[in-house]
Amino acid sequence: MDPLEAIKGRRSIRKYRPDPVPEKALQAVVEAVRWAPSWANTQCCEVIVVKDAKVKSELATALLPNTNPALSSMTEAPLVLVLCGIKGISGYSKGQPATEKGDWLMFDTGLAMQNLCLAAHALGLGTVIVGRMDHQRVAEILGVPQNIEVVAITPLGYPAAEGGSPKRKDISQVVYYEKYGGMKKV
Ligand SMILES: Cc1cc2nc3c(=O)[nH]c(=O)nc-3n(C[C@H](O)[C@H](O)[C@H](O)COP(=O)(O)O)c2cc1C
């Protein structure tokens, strides 16, 4: 699939078929995480693949009930992938934060998640990034150690329904020229 087509065509998928994800497709998706860019190639991002129905149900309890539209997808989809970041390496130089922004693990994990979502979409698989949850609870369920931050989850499987197409801002509200708020010269 053409990358630009993939970027525009990917949608958050919240309804899944139970069909299993072929191992080859799963490996392609996790490879996309591995090849994501990262601060000084520090590669802080890690992914936990969850297939066990009992563990998926437990993870669903970490999403706030009635407030997260992705709740049912956690148990519907055959797989759930949990993205984590190793703390204290992305954005650091000689053990000290290299910028006033501190740890860049959220940024690097975000890049990896987008790679994951686009690779999945190119293979006909659906994803939805889930950030609204009890991260501590997820860490407990999966035995994630203290030095690792749980960042976001996505179900992975074949879509049972297309995602809606939430509108985007007009390009003029997003892109400026020469200075903040600057308009394009015609
Ligand atoms: C950091 C982040 C966290 C998100 N958390 C959730 C979530 O907890 N539940 C959910 O249903 N969607 C979540 N989403 C999906 C967004 O709602 C979705 O990307 C947005 O509405 C645009 O729709 P699209 O992905 O189909 O283009 C999240 C997206 C991002 C980037």
The ligand as an SDF file (V2000), in Angstrom:
LIG
                    3D

 31 33  0  0  0  0  0  0  0  0999 V2000
   -2.7920    9.1700   22.3790 C   0  0  0  0  0  0  0  0  0  0  0  0
   -4.1530    8.6650   21.9310 C   0  0  0  0  0  0  0  0  0  0  0  0
   -5.0080    8.1070   22.8620 C   0  0  0  0  0  0  0  0  0  0  0  0
   -6.2500    7.6050   22.4560 C   0  0  0  0  0  0  0  0  0  0  0  0
   -7.0580    7.0010   23.3790 N   0  0  0  0  0  0  0  0  0  0  0  0
   -8.2300    6.4650   22.9860 C   0  0  0  0  0  0  0  0  0  0  0  0
   -9.0320    5.7590   23.9150 C   0  0  0  0  0  0  0  0  0  0  0  0
   -8.7080    5.6240   25.0900 O   0  0  0  0  0  0  0  0  0  0  0  0
  -10.2080    5.2240   23.4530 N   0  0  0  0  0  0  0  0  0  0  0  0
  -10.5930    5.3290   22.1420 C   0  0  0  0  0  0  0  0  0  0  0  0
  -11.6490    4.8190   21.7960 O   0  0  0  0  0  0  0  0  0  0  0  0
   -9.8420    6.0030   21.2300 N   0  0  0  0  0  0  0  0  0  0  0  0
   -8.6750    6.5660   21.6210 C   0  0  0  0  0  0  0  0  0  0  0  0
   -7.8740    7.1980   20.7050 N   0  0  0  0  0  0  0  0  0  0  0  0
   -8.2800    7.2460   19.2780 C   0  0  0  0  0  0  0  0  0  0  0  0
   -8.7350    8.6530   18.8560 C   0  0  0  0  0  0  0  0  0  0  0  0
  -10.0040    8.9170   19.4140 O   0  0  0  0  0  0  0  0  0  0  0  0
   -8.7600    8.7240   17.3130 C   0  0  0  0  0  0  0  0  0  0  0  0
   -7.4620    8.5320   16.8120 O   0  0  0  0  0  0  0  0  0  0  0  0
   -9.2980   10.0690   16.7960 C   0  0  0  0  0  0  0  0  0  0  0  0
  -10.6430   10.2370   17.1540 O   0  0  0  0  0  0  0  0  0  0  0  0
   -9.1810   10.1890   15.2740 C   0  0  0  0  0  0  0  0  0  0  0  0
   -9.8480    9.1050   14.6370 O   0  0  0  0  0  0  0  0  0  0  0  0
   -9.0710    8.1640   13.5850 P   0  0  0  0  0  0  0  0  0  0  0  0
   -7.9960    7.4290   14.3920 O   0  0  0  0  0  0  0  0  0  0  0  0
  -10.0940    7.1990   13.0640 O   0  0  0  0  0  0  0  0  0  0  0  0
   -8.4850    9.0130   12.5170 O   0  0  0  0  0  0  0  0  0  0  0  0
   -6.6400    7.7100   21.0820 C   0  0  0  0  0  0  0  0  0  0  0  0
   -5.7500    8.2740   20.1670 C   0  0  0  0  0  0  0  0  0  0  0  0
   -4.5230    8.7320   20.5680 C   0  0  0  0  0  0  0  0  0  0  0  0
   -3.5740    9.3090   19.5280 C   0  0  0  0  0  0  0  0  0  0  0  0
  1  2  1  0
  2  3  1  0
  2 30  2  0
  3  4  2  0
  4  5  1  0
  4 28  1  0
  5  6  2  0
  6  7  1  0
  6 13  1  0
  7  8  2  0
  7  9  1  0
  9 10  1  0
 10 11  2  0
 10 12  1  0
 12 13  2  0
 13 14  1  0
 14 15  1  0
 14 28  1  0
 15 16  1  0
 16 17  1  0
 16 18  1  0
 18 19  1  0
 18 20  1  0
 20 21  1  0
 20 22  1  0
 22 23  1  0
 23 24  1  0
 24 25  2  0
 24 26  1  0
 24 27  1  0
 28 29  2  0
 29 30  1  0
 30 31  1  0
M  END
$$$$
